[in-house]
Amino acid sequence: MKKRVIWQDVVLMIGGFIFAPSLIVSIVNHTEIPIATSLPTALVLTAFVVCMFTLKLKLAALANVLTAVCWYVLFIMAL
């Protein structure tokens, strides 16, 4: 039985892979992001990853893990 990839997984994955590189630019340029923005965003994205994974949206979960990691890095840089 061939496993199908649902279109929502692909759309959410593409969005996640667009967000992560834009955040990498902020990390490399040492852009100052407020803690009040970076930590809540990272935590919410982590919750989204768990939800996506439990819905079997594995591609989207992977892309959003990368985005969440970028936000955690920005949070650590802001400390």
N, C-alpha and C positions, 0 to 999 in steps of 0.2 A: 504494500500500500504506500503510495507516494504522499509525502506530507506537503501540504499546501502552505504557502506563505500568504497571510492575509494582507490586503492592501493597507490597512491601518498601521500595521507593523512597519511597512516600508516607508510610509509617509512620516511617521514619528521618528524613525531611524534617520531619515534624511534631515529632518529638523534638528535632531540632536547632533548630527555630524556637521551641521552648519554653525550651531552655537559654540561648540568646543573650540574650533580654530579661532573664532573671533575673541574668545576669552584668552587663548594662548598669546595673542598679541598683547593683551593687557598685562599678562604675567611677564612676558619678555621685556616690555617697556616699563615695568614696575609701576603701572598705573595704580594710584591710590584709590581703593574702593573702601567705603565705610564698612566697619564691622556690622553695623545695623542692616546693611544690605547683603553682604556676602554670606554670613552665617545662616540667616533664615532661608535664603535661596538654596544654599547647599543642603540644608535639612529637608526642605520641601522636595527638592529633586531626588534625594535619597528615598523619601516616601514614595515618590512617583516610580522610581526604579523597582521597588518592592511590588507595587501594584501592577506594573507592566509585566514583571516576571511571573506573577501569579496568574495573569491573564494569558500567559504563554506568548507574550510579545517580546521575544528574546532579543531581536535586533534593536528594537526601540530601547529596551532596558540597557543593552550594551552602550548604545550611543549616549544615553542619559547618564550612565556611570561616568563616562569621560567628561561630560559637562559638569557633573557634580564634583568630580575630583578637581577640576579647574576652579570651581567656586571655593572649595576647601583650601586650595593653594592661595587664592586671593585673600581668604580670611586669615590664614597664617601669616601672610605678608603684611596684613594690616595690624597685626598685634604689636 
